[in-house]
Amino acid sequence: MLKALCIEDDQTAAQEIAAELTMAGFEVQCFSDGRAGLQAALTGQFDVITLDRMLPGMDGLAIVSALRASGATTPVLMISALSHVDERVKGLRAGGDDYLTKPFASEEMAARVEVLLRRNKSRDERETVIQFSDLSLDLLKREMRCGQQRCDLQATEFKLLELLLRNANKTVTRALIFEAVWGYHFDPGTKLIDVHLTRLRRKLEAIGCRPSITTIRGSGFVLASV
């Protein structure tokens, strides 16, 4: 069964979305708080997300931006009473795949979701390997390669490397890593990230990868070619 995540603080709108998507064959999970919705989006396996623009706890733009920064490609339909062109553009540029204004017809919302799923299916069929320099990550086989050298990764190492690869040459903050890899919205005050990065660095070095993970003091980490 397909799974949909609805992040919406308007109870009536949330009920309409859930009812329509349930009729379309989805299993729907709803959250009315922005931060709780983001955590669910980062840690759950959803096929599509409907996202309100204005939410308590965390704004919809911040949520979709965090999702895209984490490497998540789940299609997002933004739904908002803010109908001005500038607002729609902001939502799309932040990472939304489509934008629907309130009030909306439930049938149109469901049709837009169907279109997003078709687009995402085509994209997923194309993107099975992420590559940067001589380093590649096979998302289907769940394996890492450097040239012809293959290396096994633990589940957490795989998620961590995927996040870094999707943001190659960009600084990835500790806060984003905690959210995307472990689902934490706070720093637990441990060396959790450092321990896993040390193991990952050793594995990259062992098979002679050119890209390396550099620590940017006070900012985070970046995967870049040497």
Secondary structure, DSSP 8 states (H G I E B T S, - for coil): -EEEEEE-S-HHHHHHHHHHHHHTTEEEEEESSHHHHHHHHHHS--SEEEEESS-SSS-HHHHHHHHHHTT----EEEEES--SHHHHHHHHHHT-SEEEESS--HHHHHHHHHHHHHHHHHHHHH-SEEEETTEEEETTTTEEEETTEEE---HHHHHHHHHHHHTTTS-EEHHHHIIIII--SS--SSSHHHHHHHHHHHHHHHTT-SEEEEEETTTEEEEEE-
